[in-house]
């Protein structure tokens, strides 16, 4: 029987609020299964860039990562945010080890090809090194990934944290029973976007089609759910979407997605 | 028989010069024995602090690490410098993994007690986690440590890189035959400080006494050598001091210190 592995992704809303972060890390530290944390960087990088007089260009919600922005991201994501999370988890008796995709060659990527838009030093993931991550898990480490990868030729790359979490869940799915948790500001997938209590508790391929037909899945949630089904079709057991209480001992309602 | 382990410390003079760094990393990647890299941060942190309008106070050559400076150091040492070194080593087929002392709880420290001077978030090392570092080495990882530790209570601490290198060498000395390499700008311990070719190739306890009596060891070299003998008296096999060519295939003259 496969061992259980939780891959938990947190975003800016948790990282930027010290109290929320501390609460989340307490929950995360107490999860009994094998686990991996993936974090984005949030607004801190944008704020630092601003202080340094570095322009941050966004196209369609995506950052254009020029060399100066890559330095800022490396400082904030891999340095400030990652190491503070690691130190806090250690204080909560969780043997965290902070990683970028370059560390241990854990996530291989390539610089996004230049099409209509040149995203600069943005990385598209080619694959993860499941055996190396497995060695860390087997030796009681809890990997904490920041949203950075590398091209194997010495270049660090800025990479979407949702994608990293999904790719790790997919890559580890062959040897572990993996659950992918996306923590965000809402309680789950909502049937009424204006009502945070209208959580749809279970979604599968069939009910997803119905929700689509009823036009209940809109805007930002659509690509998120497409990514979830992509992961489920590639060895991931289940995907859970909800707020940070989802991984706590008294988890309230959240959305669980299966095939 | 114990396996050989090299602990190599590099400072600002190598880190700040991309060509020197690349040359050094090529040498380091090719060292056949088990190995660990320890790096300081150099002037980059001071420059970033300046750009951000954060004052950096130095007392007796030591940085006073207030909260704002600790953030800067975490960004530069653990982020920018560490991850770029890791990515470059990976490109040279060396399976580097970047660490602070918080990662894997590898280096335990405490905040320096406030005496005449309050050094702020400066860490004095209590000990290293030799078994955890050993697990990484046994699994083909090459640890790359930045000059940061933690107190186990969630606080990151700025810690002298020379000290970290010595403590790692001492801690690993029970299970490995350890050699501690201090790379700096000169070719070794010089008998004439103005002549970079006057390298003293071998120093031991006896000849060190003679050098002291002849007043050939002066200024900054004195505490450095005291630290070397401290390490030698605690399970470290030998200490080598020289420039970066010391770890290369055509090593030139450098200083080797033994008991």
Contacts between the chains, C-beta under 8 A, distances in Angstrom:
chain1	res1	chain2	res2	distance
A	48	B	75	7.9
A	51	B	52	5.8
A	52	B	51	5.8
A	52	B	52	7.2
A	71	B	80	6.1
A	74	B	79	5.1
A	74	B	80	5.1
A	74	B	83	5.4
A	74	B	84	7.3
A	75	B	48	7.9
A	75	B	75	3.6
A	75	B	76	6.6
A	75	B	79	4.2
A	75	B	80	5.1
A	76	B	75	6.6
A	76	B	79	7.1
A	77	B	79	7.5
A	78	B	78	7.1
A	78	B	79	4.5
A	78	B	82	7.5
A	78	B	83	4.8
A	78	B	98	8.0
A	79	B	74	5.1
A	79	B	75	4.2
A	79	B	76	7.1
A	79	B	77	7.4
A	79	B	78	4.5
A	79	B	79	2.3
A	79	B	80	6.7
A	79	B	82	7.7
A	79	B	83	8.0
A	80	B	71	6.1
A	80	B	74	5.1
A	80	B	75	5.1
A	80	B	79	6.7
A	82	B	78	7.5
A	82	B	79	7.8
A	83	B	74	5.4
A	83	B	78	4.8
A	83	B	79	8.0
A	83	B	100	5.4
A	83	B	102	6.1
A	83	B	103	7.8
A	83	B	148	7.1
A	83	B	156	5.9
A	84	B	74	7.3
A	84	B	156	6.8
A	86	B	100	7.3
A	86	B	102	4.8
A	86	B	103	5.6
A	87	B	102	4.3
A	87	B	150	4.7
A	87	B	154	5.2
A	87	B	155	6.6
A	87	B	156	5.1
A	88	B	154	4.7
A	90	B	102	5.6
A	90	B	105	5.4
A	90	B	150	6.3
A	90	B	152	6.3
A	90	B	154	7.4
A	91	B	152	6.4
A	91	B	153	5.1
A	91	B	154	3.8
A	95	B	104	6.3
A	95	B	105	6.3
A	96	B	102	7.7
A	96	B	103	7.1
A	96	B	104	7.8
A	97	B	99	7.4
A	97	B	103	4.6
A	97	B	104	4.8
A	98	B	78	8.0
A	98	B	98	8.0
A	98	B	99	7.9
A	98	B	100	7.4
A	98	B	102	7.7
A	98	B	103	5.2
A	99	B	97	7.4
A	99	B	98	8.0
A	100	B	83	5.4
A	100	B	86	7.3
A	100	B	98	7.4
A	102	B	83	6.1
A	102	B	86	4.8
A	102	B	87	4.3
A	102	B	90	5.6
A	102	B	96	7.7
A	102	B	98	7.7
A	103	B	83	7.8
A	103	B	86	5.6
A	103	B	96	7.1
A	103	B	97	4.7
A	103	B	98	5.2
A	104	B	95	6.3
A	104	B	96	7.8
A	104	B	97	4.7
A	104	B	141	6.0
A	105	B	90	5.4
A	105	B	95	6.3
A	135	B	139	5.1
A	139	B	135	5.1
A	139	B	139	7.5
A	141	B	104	6.0
A	148	B	83	7.1
A	150	B	87	4.7
A	150	B	90	6.4
A	152	B	90	6.3
A	152	B	91	6.4
A	153	B	91	5.1
A	154	B	87	5.2
A	154	B	88	4.7
A	154	B	90	7.4
A	154	B	91	3.8
A	155	B	87	6.6
A	156	B	83	5.9
A	156	B	84	6.9
A	156	B	87	5.1
